[in-house]
Amino acid sequence: MSQKYELTYLPAKGKANLIRLMLADQGIPYKYTEYDRANWPAAKPNYPFKQLPVLTVDGSIQIAQSHSIARYLAREHGLMGSNSIEQAQVDMWLDQTLDLRNRLLNVVHIDFEKLLQPFLNSLPDMLEIFETRLAAQPASAKHLALGKLTIADYALFDVLYYLQLLRPESLDNTPVLKAFYTEFAARPKLQAYMETDEFKRLRATGSPHLQ
Ligand SMILES: N[C@@H](CCC(=O)N[C@@H](CS)C(=O)NCC(=O)O)C(=O)O
């Protein structure tokens, strides 16, 4: 039987990592299609914005923009809240993690030498927001929004993964966040995915500063 979802991307974790982590952890089957430097230019015109990732649903509907894909999957699989006000609370934490992620990616993609130190200087304040939020949640439900697992938790894990690659010690002063990261990484399906050859093969980003 063909899969409902086909994810198409390039050989990196990059902008597809959040999507893959959610699909893997939720046990949602999908076909993965990968282009490389050699065959991507010819395929480019077949995709809505001539960029990847793209999620093809039911073999015909193409969804581009990584965050649109992630939010769509989250809505479909109960990770986005069940009404507008719940969705707004999830979105708010999701966007906060994406702000951190964008700042981190700017460092490695735009000007590593110039932007690294200002980023590291601003990091404690950014992490403190998540630390305080998670610390206020009950031990049994360390989640960013709605007291339950949502896309915002996956996005937080995703950005912390990149952060730890950049600076392994970066969570040393935020113990609750560190525990969140460790516990999330131990989720059985997620852990199994992160141990696959595919996950290990894919470099973190296209930048030499974050592999
Ligand atoms: N805002 C878009 C950006 C997509 C994007 O920049 N994709 C890059 C890879 S990460 C790409 O397709 N590069 C190849 C190209 O532009 O030809 C998203 O989040 O999906």
The ligand as a Gaussian input file, in Angstrom:
#p B3LYP/6-31G(d) Opt

LIG

0 1
 N       11.212000      28.862000       4.588000
 C       11.472000      27.605000       3.901000
 C       12.920000      27.596000       3.456000
 C       13.227000      26.393000       2.630000
 C       14.694000      26.336000       2.251000
 O       15.473000      27.289000       2.476000
 N       15.082000      25.194000       1.702000
 C       16.443000      24.992000       1.276000
 C       17.073000      23.824000       2.028000
 S       17.040000      24.086000       3.767000
 C       16.460000      24.586000      -0.198000
 O       15.498000      24.086000      -0.732000
 N       17.615000      24.803000      -0.836000
 C       17.805000      24.406000      -2.205000
 C       17.427000      25.487000      -3.180000
 O       17.026000      26.582000      -2.765000
 O       17.570000      25.228000      -4.375000
 C       11.139000      26.435000       4.829000
 O       11.193000      26.610000       6.055000
 O       10.792000      25.347000       4.343000

